Amino acid sequence: MSMKADFSETFEGVTKLNELTEQDWQVLKEVVATTKDWGPAIAKRFYDQLYTYEPTAEILQAHERETREKSLLDWYEKLVSGEPGDSFWLDAWIVGLIHIRAGVPNFYMLGMVTSVKDAFAAKCRETFEPDLALRVSTSFSRIMDTVGAIIAEGYTSGIVGGMERVGLSAPLMDRMRGVIVTRAINSLRGGDSDP
Ligand code: HEM
């Protein structure tokens, strides 16, 4: 499958199941005058965490903090505007590929998706009355979860799909995958074979 087709299938599948709709963007749009101002604190907290945890600090060694923070802030502002533009989701997919190149595993990325959601929800609770806080943080969460799914799938598609796209036979890859994962499952569950 082409990468664009992989992307479309992922976007359609995740948003069908998590029920992300235009209404979620509308909710964010209504409060952007407030939520935009939270960007610098959220970006700082994000990189405080990543630059103080040794394994992620190591990945970020080659990257200037100021540039990374600015990039996250621009992305956050686009998201909370409620009008992120046509390329927002394809860009998230491309972040998955950029993360492969930068050596950023998905478990760190997904840890930070939760962290950003928590920070945003806390700000909502401090700022808005309870009903609005819940509505805004729920829409933000749904969008962040979709971002996480798309970055993760872009990453997987970049590696696994990439092998097929450079010419490895898809049926052969399927058979190899079947054998390898069966061995791994048996081994991890205490069977004989070694993954
Ligand atoms: C909520 C999770 C995350 C989001 C939404 C996110 C988003 C992004 C975005 C928007 C970019 C810029 C892509 C571009 O240049 O167009 C980027 C790049 C990058 N991210 Fe992430 N990221 C996340 C998690 C992480 C984590 C956990 C790390 C490190 C452990 C990380 C490390 C990097 C690095 C090093 C780059 C720059 C790569 C390069 O320019 O070569 N990211 N990310």
Residues whose N, C-alpha, C, O or C-beta is under 5 A from the ligand:
A	BS01	HEM	T56 I59 H63 S71 W75 V95 I98 A102 V104 Y108 M109 M112 V113
